Amino acid sequence: MLALHVLASGSSGNAAVVENTATGAGVLIDCGICKRDFLNRCDEAGFDPGRIQAMFVTHEHSDHVKGLGVVLRGLAKAGNVPPVFAAGACTANSSALAKAAEAFDVRDLTTEPDAVEAAGMRIIPFATSHDAAASFGFRIEDAADGDAVGYLTDSGIVTAQAHAALRDVRILALESNHDPKMLAAGPYPYVIKQRIASNSGHLSNDQAAA
């Protein structure tokens, strides 16, 4: 059985842990928060960060990766050095990822092969539609009992790949980003409004509900 711990969500930082409750091991998805907040929120969730066996990056925007290096260094001091899976294009377009790749095991993430094995789970990436060098969502399956968690953020549309990958998951983490009317009437500059509402931006509340 799997558990999802959302440690942070929003423009100030994103991070989530999927835990294999049978073993206490887990994987981290994104790390856009500082080490102090990361450790505090793991503690609040009852998850031991020393049991992280792999990290996965959805895309290179700073609110998803800015805390990666300092958290990796903290884990390494405690004797845990998990591999990081990120698209090569993301690593090339992010100073935080590039610096992490100089010191840690950063591996190229693609949809081929279609699964990564870690912490007794199968992590299956699928492409999302976002204005990043590359962007992914994930289907995470318990290798023992088939329990599944879906994780989809930062996508302007739900792609056919995403629909297929997220079928029949027990838990779904899905971004619900904005109300179109409130966005249009809100204070953001027009170019930002266009970006958010585009097919490579973020899902509206109505899109997420559908």
Secondary structure by P-SEA (a helix, b strand, c coil): cbbbbbccccccbbbbbbbcccccccccccccccaaaaaaaaaaaccccccccbbbbcccccccccaaaaaaaaaaaacbbbbbbbbaaaaaacaaaaaaaaccbbbbbcccccccccccbbbbbbbbbccccccbbbbbbccccccbbbbbcccccccaaaaaaacccccccccccccaaaaaaccccaaaaaaaacccbbbccccccc
